[in-house]
Amino acid sequence: MATRYHLRLPDPALARGPIATLAFHSASAEGFAEELQAALRSPGLFERWRALQDDPDAVESTLGVSDPEAVVTGEQDDLSVRLQATTTLPGEVFKHRLRLLAGSHWELRDVTSA
């Protein structure tokens, strides 16, 4: 069953994760949406993060699942960005990917069934 996550990046310029090579690089709502969608559809971001860990083999493999059907849309809302992500990924995986991309500079506004 798919879940719809309603997110807000209150200050898009700060929406960067702690590891620059894994973080968002976009400046537009559409760019943020594309990057998040790619991170949900493919395990690539997870694999790059796991390779940076002291013991990559010890990392919980369930964090690496992906949803090839995930869809993310974005829109500019004054100075902030609103994102809507629809995915079947577990919340823990979704939030992990978002923390890699945006650090702590995002807000989860609502969660609904899709």
C-alpha positions in Angstrom: 0.0 0.0 0.0 1.4 3.4 -1.0 1.8 6.3 1.4 1.7 10.0 0.5 4.2 12.2 2.4 3.6 15.9 2.5 6.9 17.7 3.1 8.2 21.3 3.4 11.7 22.6 3.0 11.3 25.9 4.9 14.7 27.2 3.7 15.7 25.4 0.5 19.2 26.8 0.6 19.8 25.0 3.9 18.3 21.7 2.8 21.6 19.9 2.4 22.6 16.7 4.1 25.7 16.3 6.2 27.7 14.6 3.5 28.0 16.9 0.5 28.3 14.1 -2.1 25.0 12.6 -1.0 23.1 15.9 -0.3 20.6 17.7 -2.4 22.3 19.9 -5.1 19.1 21.5 -6.5 17.8 25.0 -6.0 14.3 24.6 -7.5 11.2 22.8 -6.4 11.3 20.6 -9.5 15.0 19.8 -8.9 14.4 18.8 -5.3 11.5 16.6 -6.4 13.6 14.9 -9.1 16.5 14.2 -6.7 14.2 12.8 -4.0 12.3 10.7 -6.6 15.6 9.2 -7.9 16.7 8.4 -4.3 13.4 6.5 -3.7 13.3 4.7 -7.0 16.8 3.4 -6.8 19.1 2.1 -4.1 22.0 4.2 -5.5 22.0 6.8 -2.7 21.8 4.1 0.0 24.7 2.2 -1.7 26.9 5.3 -1.8 26.1 6.1 1.9 26.8 2.5 2.9 30.2 2.5 1.2 31.2 5.4 3.4 30.4 3.5 6.6 33.2 1.9 8.7 31.7 -1.5 8.3 29.5 -1.5 5.2 28.5 -5.2 5.7 27.1 -4.4 9.1 24.6 -1.9 7.7 21.0 -3.1 7.9 20.2 -4.2 4.3 16.5 -3.3 4.7 17.5 0.4 4.4 18.5 -0.3 0.8 15.0 -1.2 -0.6 13.7 0.9 -3.4 10.3 1.7 -5.0 10.6 2.0 -8.8 7.1 3.5 -8.9 7.7 6.3 -6.4 6.5 9.7 -7.5 7.6 13.0 -6.1 6.2 16.4 -7.1 7.5 19.8 -5.9 6.2 23.4 -6.0 7.6 26.7 -4.8 5.6 28.2 -2.0 6.8 31.7 -1.4 10.3 31.2 0.0 9.8 27.5 0.9 9.4 24.4 -1.2 6.6 21.9 -0.8 7.2 18.3 -1.8 4.7 15.5 -2.1 6.1 11.9 -2.3 4.0 8.8 -3.0 5.8 5.6 -2.3 5.5 2.1 -0.9 8.8 2.4 1.0 8.6 2.0 4.8 8.7 5.3 6.7 12.1 4.5 8.3 13.6 4.1 4.8 11.9 7.2 3.5 13.2 9.4 6.3 16.7 7.9 6.1 16.9 8.9 2.4 15.5 12.4 3.2 18.0 12.9 6.0 20.9 12.0 3.7 19.6 14.5 1.1 18.4 17.4 3.3 19.8 16.8 6.7 17.4 18.1 9.4 16.2 21.0 7.2 12.8 19.5 6.3 9.4 19.2 7.9 7.0 16.3 7.6 3.6 18.1 7.4 1.2 15.2 6.8 1.1 11.5 6.0 -1.9 10.0 4.2 -2.8 6.8 2.3 -2.3 7.1 -1.4 
